[in-house]
C-alpha cells in the first residue's frame, strides 16, 4: 500500500476539492487544511457566524493540536480554551466517546463553577495536584485508540452542507 502524501495547508480549495483528496493525502492533513480554512473564515471582518458543525471542526482540531503538543494544560491555557464549553459534546458528535470521557475528566479537574473561557483564564497558578491529574488525562488521551482525525473527516463529509469555507 503506497504511503499517502501530506497536504501542505489550505490554499483556497473548496470543501469538495479537499474531500476529493481522500485516498491521495493523509486524512489528518486534510482536516488540518479544513481547520485553517475555517479559521480564515472566522477571522474575516465580513464573516458570518460559524455553524455548529464548523465549530465542532475547530474545537476538535484545537483539542488535538494542543493536547498532542503540550497536554490538556496547554489546551486550557491557550486560546483553545474558548472551545472548552463545547468540546465534550463535539467529540461525542463525531463518534469519539472515549476521548470525550477523558476530556470531561480533564475538565472536571479544573473544579470551575462555570465552564467558560474567562473562568478558565482566571484559574491562576497551576497546582501540583491539578498538574498531576491533568498529566494522567494526557496519558489516557495518548493511549486511546480512537481515530479522531478519521472520525472528524467522516463527520465533515456527512455534514458538508453545513460547512462553508
C-alpha positions in Angstrom: 0.0 0.0 0.0 1.6 3.3 -1.0 2.2 6.0 1.6 -0.3 8.9 1.5 1.0 12.4 0.9 0.7 15.3 3.3 -1.3 18.3 2.1 0.7 21.4 2.9 -2.1 23.5 4.2 -5.1 25.3 2.8 -4.6 27.2 -0.4 -8.1 28.3 -1.4 -9.6 24.9 -2.3 -13.3 24.4 -1.9 -14.6 21.9 0.6 -15.5 19.4 -2.2 -12.0 19.7 -3.6 -10.5 18.9 -0.2 -12.9 16.0 0.3 -11.9 14.6 -3.1 -8.3 14.3 -2.0 -9.1 11.4 0.4 -7.1 8.4 -0.6 -4.3 10.5 -2.0 -3.5 12.6 1.0 -3.4 11.8 4.7 -6.8 12.4 6.4 -5.2 14.3 9.2 -3.6 16.8 6.8 -7.0 17.3 5.0 -8.7 18.0 8.4 -5.9 20.4 9.2 -6.4 22.2 5.9 -10.1 22.5 6.7 -9.4 23.9 10.1 -7.1 26.5 8.5 -9.9 27.4 6.0 -12.5 27.8 8.8 -10.0 29.8 10.9 -9.6 32.2 8.0 -13.3 32.4 7.5 -13.8 33.2 11.2 -11.2 35.9 11.1 -12.7 37.8 8.1 -14.4 41.1 9.1 -17.4 40.2 7.0 -17.6 36.7 8.3 -21.0 35.4 9.3 -21.1 33.4 12.4 -19.8 29.9 12.2 -22.3 27.0 12.1 -22.4 24.4 14.9 -20.7 21.9 12.6 -17.9 24.4 11.8 -17.4 25.0 15.5 -17.2 21.2 16.0 -14.3 21.0 13.5 -12.4 23.9 15.1 -13.0 22.6 18.6 -11.8 19.0 17.9 -8.8 20.2 15.9 -7.8 22.7 18.7 -8.0 19.8 21.2 -5.9 17.5 19.1 -3.3 20.2 18.3 -2.9 21.4 21.9 -3.1 18.0 23.8 -0.8 16.3 21.3 1.7 19.2 21.7 1.5 20.1 25.4 -1.4 18.2 27.1 -4.7 19.3 28.5 -3.0 22.1 30.5 -2.0 23.7 27.2 -5.5 23.2 25.8 -6.9 25.1 28.8 -4.2 27.8 28.9 -4.1 28.8 25.2 -6.9 30.5 23.2 -8.2 27.0 22.5 -9.9 27.3 25.9 -12.7 29.1 24.0 -13.8 25.6 22.9 -13.9 24.0 26.3 -17.7 24.5 26.7 -18.4 22.6 23.5 -15.5 20.1 23.3 -17.0 17.1 25.0 -20.3 17.2 23.0 -18.2 17.8 19.9 -16.2 14.7 20.5 -19.4 12.7 21.1 -20.9 14.1 17.8 -18.1 12.8 15.8 -18.1 9.4 17.4 -15.2 9.6 19.9 -16.8 8.6 23.3 -13.6 7.5 24.9 -11.9 10.8 24.1 -15.0 12.7 25.3 -14.9 10.9 28.6 -11.2 11.6 29.1 -11.7 15.2 28.2 -14.6 15.5 30.6 -12.3 14.1 33.3 -9.7 16.7 32.5 -12.4 19.5 32.6 -13.6 18.2 36.0 -10.0 18.6 37.3 -10.4 22.3 36.9 -13.2 22.4 39.5 -14.8 25.5 38.0 -18.3 26.7 38.9 -18.9 28.0 35.3 -17.3 26.5 32.3 -16.2 29.4 30.1 -13.0 30.8 28.8 -12.9 33.7 31.3 -13.1 31.4 34.3 -10.5 29.1 32.8 -8.2 32.0 32.2 -8.7 33.2 35.7 -7.7 29.9 37.4 -4.4 31.3 38.5 -1.3 29.4 39.3 -1.2 25.7 38.4 -1.3 23.5 41.5 0.9 20.4 41.6 -2.2 18.3 42.3 -4.0 19.7 39.2 -0.9 19.2 37.1 -0.6 15.5 38.1 -4.3 14.9 37.4 -4.1 16.5 34.0 -0.9 14.5 33.3 -2.9 11.4 34.0 -5.6 12.6 31.5 -2.8 13.3 29.0 -1.6 9.7 29.3 -5.2 8.3 28.9 -5.6 10.5 25.8 -2.4 9.2 24.2 -3.4 5.6 25.0 -6.8 5.8 23.4 -7.2 4.1 20.0 -9.9 6.3 18.6 -9.1 7.7 15.2 -10.1 11.3 15.9 -9.0 12.7 12.6 -10.7 9.9 10.7 -13.9 10.3 12.6 -13.8 14.1 12.2 -13.2 13.7 8.5 -16.3 11.4 8.2 -18.3 14.0 10.2 -17.2 16.7 7.8 -18.2 14.5 4.8 -21.6 13.8 6.3 -22.2 17.4 7.3 -20.7 19.1 4.3 -23.9 21.1 3.6 -23.4 22.9 6.9 -19.7 23.7 6.3 -18.8 26.6 4.1 -15.2 27.7 3.6 
